[in-house]
Amino acid sequence: MIFTARSLRWDKTHHSRDLLLTREWLVTNGLGGFASGTISGAITRRYHGLLIAALPAPNGRMVMWNHVSERLRFDDGETISLGAEERAGGQLDLGAADYLHEFRLENGLPIWTYHVRDLVIEKRVLLLHRQNTVHLTYRILRGEKRPALELRPAFSFRHYETAVNEGPAGPYQLTAIDHRYEITAPHTDLPPLRMRAANGEAEFTVSPHAIHQVAYRIEQSRGYAFEGDLWSPGFFHIDLREHDSAALIASTETWDIIDVLSPANALAAESERRAKMLDDAVPEARAGFPAELVFAADDFIITPAGRAEEAARAHAAGDEVRTVIAGYHWFTDWGRDTMISLEGLTLVTGRCLEAGYILRTFAHYVRHGLIPNMFPDGKKGGLYHTVDATLWFFHALSRYLEYTDDQTTLRLLLPTLINIAEYHLRGTRFNIHVDPHDGLLAQGEEGFQLTWMDAKMGDWVVTPRRGKAVEINALWYNALELLARWCGQSGDLGGEEKYSTCAKQTRHSFNERFWFAEGGYLYDVVDCNGESGTADPSCRPNQIFAISLDHPVLEQERWASVMKVAQEKLLTTVGLRSLSPDHPDYKPIYSGDLRSRDGAYHQGTVWAWLIGPFIDAWLKVHPNENKTARHFLTRFPEHLDDDGLGTISEVFDAREPHHAGGCIAQAWSVAEVLRSWLKTA
């Protein structure tokens, strides 16, 4: 059954071929692994491939199947390429431009339809849930003159972050036993890639072939190495005269796992899983644009592969491990992104059980009063250089309790929450500490970027924001108010009084120190770099959180002024600018090499996720004006046809036409747009 569909019709007489190279699709497997590429089949990023497997540490995510060339051979001798074929020297044969009729997403899954002679051929890519297994299927929907299908897979096994000109590019070892094939990279600890055709009558022809200097166009535009080699051991030959469908299966799992589900049964199982997703979501999210985002949200919720000790600990307690991938293609699981995204990814989608798993998973990793900033790919431990992720943890738990009233989880986590607060009050790592004179939370250590504005290249921290940052103190106040209430509910009256008193001091000092009367908005940082009495008047979206959180720290009579400034200087149709255009450091375009991008990342670049807190704050100033608030979101449904199809990008240029940049699929972008869409219904 089709619940959602998004179609992109291709007409070579009206559309630019660039569309085939710039629109990208994504399929994930619930482990952090994925498949992704362009509509044309061309691989333009180092992260593109038909199977990027999530393997146990220390391997992490590995590109195991890069590309496949698809050819139809007819009895009259004509050979037709369906998709892009990579040629030596960076040449690209874009066969899809001639034969592609439509690309569409059905229930979030990609489907291509080709018209070749009198044939109508459908192609699907499916990753099996919680397996490193991909099914590539072809089905003839209409036509009489049946061809042979030749599929030539090509490989360059490497970590997904490794440059395309590094790693073993072949030749690899090929083992064949009874129509089962294993490709192994010698002198590595990688598992073999196991391949077979689902149709037992398929033939494999050993014909080793190297493709030199494949050009990865987006890598070139981003300033990275962009030419690499691929190697192919041969090709599969499938006669379609007797069959309406064919499939190629590739996996790093064992054969007994691979053989459990046929392509048809695997698709049926995934369709059933996706139907349940919509059934579990709140009723307003079961159709149309929000339903598409429910499927997009699923891409980010994972059971992390390779952290076996963590899984064993959780299972012993009758629990499960869950986390959130911050973005595709290159992010891992980040604490800040996870906590900000929790409501939109799991709670409005009816995945409350998994929300609890996520909160308890991160609670286990609290060290010195901090939750991890992120988990590096292929590693078992986290990095802790963040000041706000831990404070967002309180917010995420609060939202979880609103949906579930799970007092058991609150009781389990309360000692951890108190431990966090105490570490902040007396001081913890990275000079994170409460100033006893004013109750404000200060942070900052040379060489570290601790807030969400965390761009860094080498020793250059672009926006250090050391001192007392506005959103950090809004989050700190919110956390104190929540903790005081939870202590009171548990019978800890001493804790309730202590944290309530701390909150009052913080609120008083905040309103005294952060109000920039001349501008009518809030300073971004006070006591900059530890220098008492200094203030940074940069107009940034961070001030929104002083209004948007459950316990707003800013005095209500100042809300309207702050929101007026934010709407005039920061609001766009795709989110909020990270810096006002009247600031001398404002950068309106996010593009170029790494240094150029990092220099603009938080200096004007628009962030989609900020539309969520903006709408929260705007509705506090303009209650019951949901229709106007919904207007702030109207650009996002059409964005699902751009860049990462069916999902929402990480960032956008700060000026029209607001071209997307960064990750093609970002967790907090999807989460906050979905949450806000439902809130403004």
ZAVO-7058 format. One record per residue (C-alpha): residue in three letters; z negated, y, x. Coordinates in steps of 0.5 Angstrom, whole numbers, m for minus. Layout:
! residues N
 residu    c3    c2    c1
    ALA     Z     Y     X
...
END
This chain:
! residues 681
 residu    c3    c2    c1
    MET     0     0     0
    ILE     2     7     3
    PHE    m4    12     2
    THR    m1    18     6
    ALA     6    19     9
    ARG     9    24    14
    SER    16    24    15
    LEU    20    28    20
    ARG    28    27    18
    TRP    32    27    24
    ASP    39    30    24
    LYS    43    31    30
    THR    47    37    27
    HIS    42    41    26
    HIS    36    39    30
    SER    35    41    38
    ARG    34    34    42
    ASP    28    38    45
    LEU    24    36    38
    LEU    25    28    40
    LEU    22    30    47
    THR    16    34    45
    ARG    14    31    39
    GLU     9    25    41
    TRP     6    20    37
    LEU    m1    16    38
    VAL    m4     9    36
    THR   m11     7    39
    ASN   m15     1    39
    GLY   m22     3    38
    LEU   m24     1    45
    GLY   m21     8    48
    GLY   m15     4    49
    PHE    m8     7    46
    ALA    m1     7    46
    SER     3    14    46
    GLY    10    17    47
    THR    15    21    45
    ILE    19    20    38
    SER    25    19    43
    GLY    22    13    47
    ALA    22    18    53
    ILE    16    18    57
    THR    14    25    59
    ARG     7    24    61
    ARG     3    20    66
    TYR    m1    18    60
    HIS     5    15    56
    GLY     6     8    55
    LEU     6     2    50
    LEU    m1     0    52
    ILE    m6     4    56
    ALA   m11    m2    56
    ALA   m19     0    56
    LEU   m22    m5    61
    PRO   m29    m6    64
    ALA   m32    m2    69
    PRO   m30    m1    75
    ASN   m22    m1    72
    GLY   m23     4    66
    ARG   m16     6    62
    MET   m10     3    65
    VAL    m3     4    64
    MET    m1    m4    63
    TRP     6    m3    60
    ASN    10     4    61
    HIS    16     3    57
    VAL    22    m1    54
    SER    29     0    53
    GLU    32    m3    47
    ARG    39    m5    46
    LEU    43    m8    41
    ARG    49   m12    43
    PHE    54   m14    38
    ASP    59   m19    38
    ASP    65   m14    39
    GLY    62   m13    45
    GLU    59    m6    44
    THR    52    m5    46
    ILE    48     1    43
    SER    41     4    46
    LEU    36     5    40
    GLY    31     9    44
    ALA    31    13    51
    GLU    33     9    57
    GLU    30    12    64
    ARG    35    12    69
    ALA    34    13    77
    GLY    34    20    79
    GLY    31    23    73
    GLN    37    22    69
    LEU    35    20    61
    ASP    40    17    56
    LEU    37    19    50
    GLY    40    14    45
    ALA    35    16    39
    ALA    39    22    38
    ASP    45    19    36
    TYR    42    13    31
    LEU    35    16    29
    HIS    35    17    22
    GLU    27    18    21
    PHE    20    18    24
    ARG    14    18    20
    LEU     7    16    19
    GLU     5    11    14
    ASN    m3    11    13
    GLY    m3    14    20
    LEU     1     9    24
    PRO     8    11    27
    ILE    15     8    24
    TRP    22     9    26
    THR    28     8    22
    TYR    35     7    26
    HIS    42     7    22
    VAL    47     3    27
    ARG    53     2    24
    ASP    52    m1    17
    LEU    45    m3    19
    VAL    38     0    18
    ILE    33    m2    23
    GLU    25    m1    22
    LYS    21    m1    29
    ARG    13    m1    29
    VAL     8     0    34
    LEU     1    m3    32
    LEU    m5    m4    37
    LEU   m10    m9    34
    HIS   m17    m6    33
    ARG   m22    m7    38
    GLN   m17   m11    42
    ASN   m12    m9    48
    THR    m6   m12    45
    VAL     0    m9    42
    HIS     5   m11    37
    LEU    12    m8    38
    THR    16   m10    32
    TYR    23    m9    29
    ARG    26   m11    22
    ILE    33   m11    19
    LEU    32    m7    12
    ARG    40    m7    11
    GLY    46    m9    14
    GLU    51   m15    15
    LYS    53   m15    22
    ARG    47   m18    26
    PRO    47   m16    33
    ALA    43   m19    39
    LEU    36   m15    41
    GLU    35   m14    48
    LEU    28   m11    50
    ARG    27   m10    57
    PRO    20    m8    59
    ALA    18    m4    65
    PHE    12    m3    69
    SER     8     1    74
    PHE     0    m1    73
    ARG    m4     4    75
    HIS   m10     8    72
    TYR    m8    13    67
    GLU   m11    19    71
    THR    m7    17    77
    ALA    m1    21    79
    VAL     6    17    77
    ASN     8    17    85
    GLU     2    13    86
    GLY     0     6    85
    PRO     3    m1    86
    ALA    10     0    83
    GLY    12    m7    84
    PRO    15   m12    85
    TYR    10   m16    81
    GLN     9   m23    80
    LEU    12   m26    74
    THR     9   m33    71
    ALA    13   m37    66
    ILE    10   m43    62
    ASP    13   m45    55
    HIS    15   m38    53
    ARG     9   m35    55
    TYR    10   m30    61
    GLU     5   m26    65
    ILE     6   m20    70
    THR     1   m20    75
    ALA     0   m14    80
    PRO    m2   m17    87
    HIS    m8   m15    91
    THR   m11   m12    85
    ASP   m17   m14    81
    LEU   m13   m13    74
    PRO   m12   m18    69
    PRO    m5   m20    68
    LEU    m1   m17    62
    ARG     1   m23    58
    MET     7   m22    54
    ARG    11   m26    49
    ALA    16   m26    43
    ALA    13   m27    37
    ASN    20   m31    35
    GLY    19   m38    39
    GLU    27   m38    40
    ALA    27   m32    44
    GLU    30   m32    51
    PHE    28   m29    57
    THR    32   m27    63
    VAL    29   m26    70
    SER    33   m20    72
    PRO    29   m16    77
    HIS    30    m9    77
    ALA    27    m3    79
    ILE    28     4    76
    HIS    27    10    82
    GLN    25    17    81
    VAL    23    17    73
    ALA    22    24    71
    TYR    16    26    67
    ARG    18    32    65
    ILE    11    35    62
    GLU     7    33    68
    GLN    12    37    72
    SER    11    43    67
    ARG     3    42    69
    GLY     4    42    76
    TYR     3    35    78
    ALA     7    30    81
    PHE    13    28    76
    GLU    17    23    79
    GLY    15    15    80
    ASP    18     8    80
    LEU    18     3    75
    TRP    19    m4    75
    SER    22    m9    70
    PRO    22   m17    71
    GLY    28   m18    66
    PHE    29   m18    59
    PHE    28   m21    52
    HIS    34   m23    48
    ILE    33   m24    41
    ASP    39   m27    36
    LEU    38   m23    30
    ARG    43   m27    26
    GLU    38   m32    23
    HIS    32   m27    23
    ASP    31   m21    19
    SER    25   m19    24
    ALA    23   m20    31
    ALA    17   m18    35
    LEU    14   m17    42
    ILE     7   m18    44
    ALA     3   m15    50
    SER    m4   m16    52
    THR    m9   m16    57
    GLU   m13   m21    52
    THR   m13   m29    53
    TRP    m8   m33    50
    ASP   m13   m36    45
    ILE   m14   m29    43
    ILE    m7   m26    43
    ASP    m5   m32    38
    VAL   m10   m31    33
    LEU    m6   m26    29
    SER     2   m26    28
    PRO     5   m19    27
    ALA     5   m20    20
    ASN    m2   m22    19
    ALA    m4   m16    24
    LEU    m1   m11    20
    ALA    m4   m14    14
    ALA   m11   m14    17
    GLU   m10    m6    20
    SER    m7    m4    13
    GLU   m14    m7    10
    ARG   m18    m4    15
    ARG   m15     3    13
    ALA   m15     2     6
    LYS   m23     1     7
    MET   m23     8    11
    LEU   m21    12     5
    ASP   m25     8     0
    ASP   m31    10     4
    ALA   m29    17     5
    VAL   m32    22     0
    PRO   m27    22    m6
    GLU   m24    29    m4
    ALA   m22    26     2
    ARG   m18    20    m1
    ALA   m11    23    m1
    GLY    m7    29     2
    PHE    m8    33     8
    PRO   m15    31     8
    ALA   m14    23     8
    GLU    m9    24    14
    LEU   m15    27    18
    VAL   m19    21    16
    PHE   m14    17    19
    ALA   m14    22    25
    ALA   m21    22    26
    ASP   m21    14    27
    ASP   m18    15    33
    PHE   m24    18    36
    ILE   m29    13    34
    ILE   m30     7    39
    THR   m34     2    42
    PRO   m34     3    49
    ALA   m30    m2    53
    GLY   m34    m5    59
    ARG   m41    m2    58
    ALA   m44    m9    57
    GLU   m51    m8    59
    GLU   m51    m2    54
    ALA   m48    m7    49
    ALA   m53   m12    51
    ARG   m59    m7    50
    ALA   m57    m5    43
    HIS   m55   m12    40
    ALA   m62   m14    42
    ALA   m65    m9    38
    GLY   m60   m11    32
    ASP   m56    m5    34
    GLU   m49    m3    36
    VAL   m46     2    41
    ARG   m41     7    39
    THR   m39    14    42
    VAL   m33    19    41
    ILE   m27    20    45
    ALA   m27    28    46
    GLY   m19    28    46
    TYR   m13    24    48
    HIS   m10    23    52
    TRP   m15    25    58
    PHE   m22    26    56
    THR   m27    20    55
    ASP   m33    21    51
    TRP   m37    27    52
    GLY   m44    29    49
    ARG   m42    36    46
    ASP   m36    34    43
    THR   m39    28    40
    MET   m45    32    37
    ILE   m41    37    34
    SER   m36    32    31
    LEU   m41    28    28
    GLU   m41    30    21
    GLY   m33    31    21
    LEU   m31    24    24
    THR   m37    20    21
    LEU   m41    23    15
    VAL   m35    26    11
    THR   m31    20    12
    GLY   m37    15    10
    ARG   m38    12    16
    CYS   m45    14    16
    LEU   m47     7    19
    GLU   m43     9    26
    ALA   m46    16    26
    GLY   m53    12    27
    TYR   m50     8    32
    ILE   m48    14    36
    LEU   m54    18    35
    ARG   m58    12    38
    THR   m53    10    43
    PHE   m54    17    46
    ALA   m61    18    45
    HIS   m62    12    50
    TYR   m58    16    55
    VAL   m63    22    55
    ARG   m66    24    62
    HIS   m70    29    64
    GLY   m69    32    57
    LEU   m62    32    57
    ILE   m56    28    54
    PRO   m50    26    58
    ASN   m45    32    58
    MET   m40    26    59
    PHE   m38    19    62
    PRO   m33    18    67
    ASP   m28    13    66
    GLY   m29     7    69
    LYS   m37     8    70
    LYS   m43     6    67
    GLY   m47    12    67
    GLY   m46    19    65
    LEU   m46    26    68
    TYR   m51    31    66
    HIS   m49    38    67
    THR   m49    41    60
    VAL   m54    46    57
    ASP   m52    45    50
    ALA   m50    38    49
    THR   m57    36    48
    LEU   m58    42    43
    TRP   m52    40    39
    PHE   m56    33    38
    PHE   m61    36    34
    HIS   m56    39    29
    ALA   m52    33    29
    LEU   m58    29    27
    SER   m60    34    22
    ARG   m53    33    19
    TYR   m54    26    19
    LEU   m61    26    15
    GLU   m58    30    10
    TYR   m53    25     8
    THR   m57    19     9
    ASP   m64    21     9
    ASP   m65    15    15
    GLN   m72    16    16
    THR   m73    10    20
    THR   m68    13    25
    LEU   m72    20    25
    ARG   m78    16    27
    LEU   m75    12    32
    LEU   m72    19    35
    LEU   m78    24    34
    PRO   m81    22    41
    THR   m75    23    45
    LEU   m74    30    41
    ILE   m81    32    43
    ASN   m79    30    50
    ILE   m73    34    50
    ALA   m77    40    48
    GLU   m82    39    53
    TYR   m77    39    58
    HIS   m74    45    56
    LEU   m80    49    55
    ARG   m83    47    62
    GLY   m76    47    66
    THR   m71    41    67
    ARG   m65    40    72
    PHE   m59    46    73
    ASN   m65    51    72
    ILE   m65    50    65
    HIS   m72    53    62
    VAL   m75    57    57
    ASP   m77    64    60
    PRO   m84    64    58
    HIS   m84    72    57
    ASP   m79    72    51
    GLY   m78    65    49
    LEU   m71    65    51
    LEU   m67    59    54
    ALA   m64    61    61
    GLN   m59    56    65
    GLY   m55    57    71
    GLU   m54    54    77
    GLU   m49    56    83
    GLY   m43    51    82
    PHE   m44    49    75
    GLN   m41    50    69
    LEU   m46    48    63
    THR   m44    51    57
    TRP   m38    49    53
    MET   m34    55    56
    ASP   m34    50    62
    ALA   m27    51    66
    LYS   m28    50    73
    MET   m23    49    79
    GLY   m25    47    86
    ASP   m31    52    87
    TRP   m28    57    82
    VAL   m33    57    76
    VAL   m28    61    71
    THR   m34    63    66
    PRO   m40    61    69
    ARG   m44    65    64
    ARG   m51    64    68
    GLY   m57    67    64
    LYS   m59    67    57
    ALA   m53    65    53
    VAL   m52    67    46
    GLU   m50    61    43
    ILE   m55    57    47
    ASN   m61    61    44
    ALA   m58    60    37
    LEU   m58    53    38
    TRP   m65    53    41
    TYR   m68    56    36
    ASN   m64    52    31
    ALA   m67    46    35
    LEU   m74    49    35
    GLU   m74    50    27
    LEU   m72    43    26
    LEU   m77    40    30
    ALA   m82    43    27
    ARG   m80    41    20
    TRP   m79    34    23
    CYS   m86    34    26
    GLY   m89    36    20
    GLN   m86    31    16
    SER   m89    26    21
    GLY   m96    28    20
    ASP   m96    31    27
    LEU   m99    38    25
    GLY  m100    40    32
    GLY   m93    39    34
    GLU   m91    43    28
    GLU   m95    49    29
    LYS   m93    49    37
    TYR   m85    49    36
    SER   m86    54    30
    THR   m89    59    34
    CYS   m84    58    39
    ALA   m78    59    34
    LYS   m81    65    32
    GLN   m82    68    39
    THR   m75    66    40
    ARG   m72    69    34
    HIS   m76    76    35
    SER   m73    76    43
    PHE   m66    74    41
    ASN   m66    80    35
    GLU   m69    85    40
    ARG   m64    83    46
    PHE   m58    81    44
    TRP   m56    86    39
    PHE   m50    90    42
    ALA   m51    96    37
    GLU   m45   100    40
    GLY   m40    95    39
    GLY   m43    92    32
    TYR   m44    85    35
    LEU   m48    81    40
    TYR   m48    80    47
    ASP   m45    74    50
    VAL   m50    73    56
    VAL   m57    77    57
    ASP   m61    77    64
    CYS   m54    75    67
    ASN   m55    71    73
    GLY   m62    72    73
    GLU   m62    79    73
    SER   m67    82    68
    GLY   m64    87    63
    THR   m57    86    64
    ALA   m52    84    59
    ASP   m45    82    58
    PRO   m41    85    52
    SER   m35    81    52
    CYS   m34    80    45
    ARG   m33    72    44
    PRO   m34    67    39
    ASN   m40    64    41
    GLN   m44    69    37
    ILE   m42    66    31
    PHE   m47    61    32
    ALA   m53    66    31
    ILE   m50    66    23
    SER   m47    59    22
    LEU   m53    54    24
    ASP   m57    51    19
    HIS   m63    56    21
    PRO   m59    62    23
    VAL   m63    66    29
    LEU   m60    73    27
    GLU   m63    78    22
    GLN   m59    77    16
    GLU   m57    85    16
    ARG   m53    84    22
    TRP   m49    78    19
    ALA   m43    82    16
    SER   m42    87    22
    VAL   m41    81    27
    MET   m37    77    22
    LYS   m32    84    21
    VAL   m32    84    29
    ALA   m30    77    29
    GLN   m25    77    24
    GLU   m21    83    27
    LYS   m21    81    34
    LEU   m22    73    34
    LEU   m19    70    28
    THR   m12    67    28
    THR    m9    62    24
    VAL   m11    56    28
    GLY   m18    58    30
    LEU   m21    63    34
    ARG   m20    67    41
    SER   m25    65    46
    LEU   m24    73    48
    SER   m22    79    45
    PRO   m16    82    47
    ASP   m19    88    49
    HIS   m22    85    54
    PRO   m19    86    61
    ASP   m19    79    63
    TYR   m16    77    56
    LYS   m10    71    57
    PRO    m6    70    51
    ILE    m2    64    54
    TYR    m4    58    56
    SER     1    55    60
    GLY     3    53    67
    ASP    m1    49    73
    LEU    m8    47    73
    ARG   m10    54    76
    SER    m6    58    71
    ARG    m9    54    65
    ASP   m16    54    67
    GLY   m16    61    68
    ALA   m14    62    61
    TYR   m18    56    58
    HIS   m24    61    55
    GLN   m21    67    57
    GLY   m17    68    50
    THR   m14    61    49
    VAL   m15    59    41
    TRP   m20    54    40
    ALA   m18    50    33
    TRP   m25    47    33
    LEU   m29    54    32
    ILE   m26    55    25
    GLY   m31    51    23
    PRO   m37    55    25
    PHE   m33    61    23
    ILE   m32    59    16
    ASP   m40    57    15
    ALA   m42    64    18
    TRP   m36    67    13
    LEU   m39    64     7
    LYS   m46    66     8
    VAL   m44    73     8
    HIS   m39    72     2
    PRO   m42    66    m2
    ASN   m38    63    m7
    GLU   m31    66    m4
    ASN   m29    59    m2
    LYS   m21    60    m4
    THR   m21    66     1
    ALA   m25    61     6
    ARG   m19    56     5
    HIS   m14    61     7
    PHE   m16    61    14
    LEU   m14    53    14
    THR    m7    54    11
    ARG    m4    53    18
    PHE    m7    46    20
    PRO    m3    42    15
    GLU     4    44    18
    HIS     1    43    25
    LEU     1    36    23
    ASP     9    36    24
    ASP     8    39    31
    ASP     6    36    38
    GLY     1    31    37
    LEU     4    28    30
    GLY    m1    27    25
    THR    m7    30    29
    ILE    m9    37    31
    SER    m9    40    38
    GLU   m14    42    43
    VAL   m12    49    44
    PHE    m7    54    42
    ASP    m4    61    45
    ALA    m8    67    43
    ARG    m2    70    40
    GLU     4    68    35
    PRO     7    63    35
    HIS     1    60    37
    HIS     4    54    41
    ALA    m1    48    42
    GLY    m3    46    49
    GLY    m8    42    52
    CYS   m10    35    49
    ILE    m5    33    43
    ALA   m11    30    39
    GLN   m18    33    40
    ALA   m24    30    36
    TRP   m27    37    34
    SER   m21    40    32
    VAL   m20    34    27
    ALA   m27    34    25
    GLU   m28    41    24
    VAL   m22    42    20
    LEU   m23    36    16
    ARG   m30    38    14
    SER   m28    46    13
    TRP   m23    43     8
    LEU   m27    39     4
    LYS   m33    45     4
    THR   m28    50     2
    ALA   m25    45    m4
END
